[in-house]
Amino acid sequence: MNDTIRDVVFVDGVRTPFGKAGKLFEETRADDLIIRCIRTLLRRNPGLPPERVDEVALAATTQIGDQGLTLGRTAALLAGLPRSVPGYSIDRMCAGAMTAVTSVSSAIAARQYDIAIAGGVESMSNHPMGEGVDPNPRIIAERLVDPDALQMGYTAENLHDLYPHLTKERADAYAVRTQQRYAAAVDQLSADITTMAARSADDGWTVATGDELPRPGTSMEGLANLRTPFRPHGRVTAGTSSPNTDGATACLLADAETAAELGLPVAMRMVGFAFAGVDPETMGVGPIPSTEKALARAGLTIDDIGLFEINEAFAVQVLAFLDHFKIADDDPRVNPWGGAIAMGHPLASSGVRLMTQLAREFAVHPEVRYGITTMCVGLGQGGTVIWENPNFKGAK
């Protein structure tokens, strides 16, 4: 019996264009978005026999309607994978796709799978966060959490309260910068965006080829005048928040030996991961303890990390992470190609978007050995995955 742990590699990742909720993909089924991603992965990797896929793990935060019915299995069948390929659904709110990746990667490392597909989808047009939920009344009655914890915008305002030095002006400046970085990197980002048909009853059919949400003309002056919807005279605005978004992501994971056998590319190697819980009322600090835990388990420090992909649920959440680790607001290692404030955050799918983006950044930064993907999670959690760059040639 061979009980050694195997290396897990990130082979490839794709995503649909991200659309504004209520706009581009309002009349598009959520399962069709993720099916498109799976089919694109298979087409981009012709050396992979479809029957070799051992698992399809797909996430959705709101598992209802066209995002329900054991999405991993139904989407696998509809994407044309053999009936022998199983699948399942997973939910960790915003970290759903990230958890899908860590779950199947654990099985790959333990020699239970050789190859798996992981991803996520969210149609916030048709399934807004909280649709159909019935929170146990004890959560509020017994004061297990403050009611504000159930509204993510309120938790962002709470972070500004907790860290008064994280001012609205700093958040606005961060938002302007991420819009600028996205605009400068559109060509690089498009390499992993698959086209997607979209229908509108008013306008007919179109083919989406890029993200709908970026606002490259964002300025400090424009952000200063936006209303604060979560609190009168607050500090969180639409300009410093990730917009409600429709979209899907999927990635291909394998053990290193199987990838070599099939001639599959290796974009990253997984070093380790961690999830952590925090107060639900300040869920935005979640990436701090999850990153500390992941680094400790890997025997690394924050100084070993050369690239950071942090999900921008809110600008203040990113700033809290940067301040904790003594990283400058404008550090070029952090979201160098922009983030969710610019391109959108289709909840459960975003974890794989972070990974796909990091993989591309690794390819153009052979001087960087390690990078992380990290995100805050609703109801008070954080998730972090550490990756190693296979292109590493030694520090400059």
Secondary structure, DSSP 8 states (H G I E B T S, - for coil): -------EEEEEEEE---EETTSTTTTS-HHHHHHHHHHHHHHH-TTS-GGG--EEEEE-SS-SGGG-S-HHHHHHHHTT--TT--EEEE--GGGHHHHHHHHHHHHHHTTS-SEEEEEEEEETTTS-TTTT----THHHHTTSS-GGGGSHHHHHHHHHHH-TTS-HHHHHHHHHHHHHHHHHTHHHHHTTB--EEEEETTTEEEEE-S-S---TT--HHHHHT---TTSTT-S--GGGB---EEEEEEEEEEEHHHHHHHT----EEEEEEEEEE--GGGGGGTHHHHHHHHHHHHT--GGGEEEEEE--SBHHHHHHHHHHTT--TT-TTBSTT--HHHH---GGGHHHHHHHHHHHHHHT-TT--EEEEEEEETTTEEEEEEEE-TT-----
